[in-house]
Amino acid sequence: MKRIKNILLSVLVLLSTAYAANMYSDWKIDQSNYVIKFNTKKAKGTIQGLKGTINFDQNNLSESNIQVQVDVNTLDMGMGLKTKHAKADDFFHVSAYPTISFTSSKFSKSASGYVVEGDLKIKDVTKKVSIPFTFTENQNKAEFIGAFEVNRLDYNLIKKGVGEVVNIEIKLPVSK
């Protein structure tokens, strides 16, 4: 009888562990369909090379977290010379700072979806940002859509006549 109890207990532990792992599993980034766009008064482009972990549970925001980075070498401004200037030492300085990273610190519900707060690191500067977003889930697939602004001068991205405010739009399909 004791042996049967131990076997049943082991099966219960395995099943609950598998359930918990599935419930809190990371979302995997759909590498072929995400879009990160940015624009200023006089410049626009995209960036790729997104990697990281996304653990988002809309029913348990306190346990949710995001830690991602993009490869600044993938920056594309639609014109070779503009892209080259943006990657140069006097702007993004890609050779010294090849990634931009975001690490979440808090999620909250909003009237139109959610807000994630966290640290955005560009070059050697880290600033707190808030990113409002929507999250649409359909079985094992989902999509995050968000937009926010940063002032490029806050990150020592100095160029005259480009526009200080950078609008960033993110469309991020994911799957389990």
JORABEL-V523475 format. One record per residue. N is the residue number from 1. RES is the residue in three letters. SS is DSSP state (a for helix, b for strand, c for the rest). NEAR is the number of other C-alpha atoms within 12 Angstrom. Layout:
n: {N | N}
res: {RES | RES}
ss: {SS | SS}
near: {NEAR | NEAR}
This chain:
n: {1 | 2 | 3 | 4 | 5 | 6 | 7 | 8 | 9 | 10 | 11 | 12 | 13 | 14 | 15 | 16 | 17 | 18 | 19 | 20 | 21 | 22 | 23 | 24 | 25 | 26 | 27 | 28 | 29 | 30 | 31 | 32 | 33 | 34 | 35 | 36 | 37 | 38 | 39 | 40 | 41 | 42 | 43 | 44 | 45 | 46 | 47 | 48 | 49 | 50 | 51 | 52 | 53 | 54 | 55 | 56 | 57 | 58 | 59 | 60 | 61 | 62 | 63 | 64 | 65 | 66 | 67 | 68 | 69 | 70 | 71 | 72 | 73 | 74 | 75 | 76 | 77 | 78 | 79 | 80 | 81 | 82 | 83 | 84 | 85 | 86 | 87 | 88 | 89 | 90 | 91 | 92 | 93 | 94 | 95 | 96 | 97 | 98 | 99 | 100 | 101 | 102 | 103 | 104 | 105 | 106 | 107 | 108 | 109 | 110 | 111 | 112 | 113 | 114 | 115 | 116 | 117 | 118 | 119 | 120 | 121 | 122 | 123 | 124 | 125 | 126 | 127 | 128 | 129 | 130 | 131 | 132 | 133 | 134 | 135 | 136 | 137 | 138 | 139 | 140 | 141 | 142 | 143 | 144 | 145 | 146 | 147 | 148 | 149 | 150 | 151 | 152 | 153 | 154 | 155 | 156 | 157 | 158 | 159 | 160 | 161 | 162 | 163 | 164 | 165 | 166 | 167 | 168 | 169 | 170 | 171 | 172 | 173 | 174 | 175 | 176}
res: {MET | LYS | ARG | ILE | LYS | ASN | ILE | LEU | LEU | SER | VAL | LEU | VAL | LEU | LEU | SER | THR | ALA | TYR | ALA | ALA | ASN | MET | TYR | SER | ASP | TRP | LYS | ILE | ASP | GLN | SER | ASN | TYR | VAL | ILE | LYS | PHE | ASN | THR | LYS | LYS | ALA | LYS | GLY | THR | ILE | GLN | GLY | LEU | LYS | GLY | THR | ILE | ASN | PHE | ASP | GLN | ASN | ASN | LEU | SER | GLU | SER | ASN | ILE | GLN | VAL | GLN | VAL | ASP | VAL | ASN | THR | LEU | ASP | MET | GLY | MET | GLY | LEU | LYS | THR | LYS | HIS | ALA | LYS | ALA | ASP | ASP | PHE | PHE | HIS | VAL | SER | ALA | TYR | PRO | THR | ILE | SER | PHE | THR | SER | SER | LYS | PHE | SER | LYS | SER | ALA | SER | GLY | TYR | VAL | VAL | GLU | GLY | ASP | LEU | LYS | ILE | LYS | ASP | VAL | THR | LYS | LYS | VAL | SER | ILE | PRO | PHE | THR | PHE | THR | GLU | ASN | GLN | ASN | LYS | ALA | GLU | PHE | ILE | GLY | ALA | PHE | GLU | VAL | ASN | ARG | LEU | ASP | TYR | ASN | LEU | ILE | LYS | LYS | GLY | VAL | GLY | GLU | VAL | VAL | ASN | ILE | GLU | ILE | LYS | LEU | PRO | VAL | SER | LYS}
ss: {c | a | a | a | a | a | a | a | a | a | a | a | a | a | a | a | a | a | a | a | a | a | a | c | c | c | b | b | b | c | c | c | c | c | b | b | b | b | b | c | c | c | c | b | b | b | c | c | c | c | b | b | b | b | b | c | c | c | c | c | a | a | a | c | b | b | b | b | b | b | b | a | a | a | c | b | c | c | c | a | a | a | a | a | a | a | a | c | c | c | c | c | c | c | c | c | c | c | b | b | b | b | b | b | b | b | b | b | b | b | c | c | b | b | b | b | b | b | b | b | b | b | c | c | b | b | b | b | b | b | b | b | b | b | b | b | b | b | c | c | b | b | b | b | b | b | b | b | b | b | b | a | a | a | a | c | c | c | c | c | c | c | c | c | b | b | b | b | b | b | b | b | b | b | b | c}
near: {7 | 8 | 9 | 10 | 11 | 12 | 13 | 14 | 14 | 14 | 14 | 14 | 14 | 14 | 14 | 14 | 15 | 14 | 13 | 14 | 14 | 16 | 21 | 23 | 23 | 26 | 32 | 27 | 30 | 24 | 20 | 14 | 18 | 28 | 28 | 33 | 28 | 31 | 28 | 23 | 16 | 18 | 26 | 26 | 27 | 30 | 30 | 31 | 27 | 34 | 23 | 26 | 24 | 33 | 31 | 37 | 28 | 27 | 15 | 16 | 22 | 19 | 21 | 29 | 31 | 33 | 28 | 28 | 29 | 29 | 27 | 34 | 26 | 25 | 33 | 27 | 26 | 19 | 15 | 13 | 12 | 20 | 25 | 22 | 23 | 32 | 29 | 23 | 19 | 19 | 27 | 34 | 27 | 27 | 17 | 18 | 25 | 24 | 30 | 35 | 31 | 31 | 29 | 33 | 23 | 26 | 30 | 29 | 22 | 16 | 10 | 14 | 19 | 28 | 31 | 38 | 27 | 25 | 25 | 34 | 30 | 32 | 29 | 20 | 20 | 19 | 25 | 24 | 27 | 27 | 35 | 28 | 29 | 27 | 27 | 24 | 20 | 13 | 10 | 17 | 19 | 27 | 29 | 37 | 29 | 30 | 27 | 25 | 24 | 29 | 25 | 30 | 21 | 22 | 26 | 22 | 29 | 22 | 22 | 14 | 11 | 22 | 21 | 23 | 24 | 26 | 26 | 29 | 27 | 28 | 29 | 34 | 30 | 32 | 26 | 25}
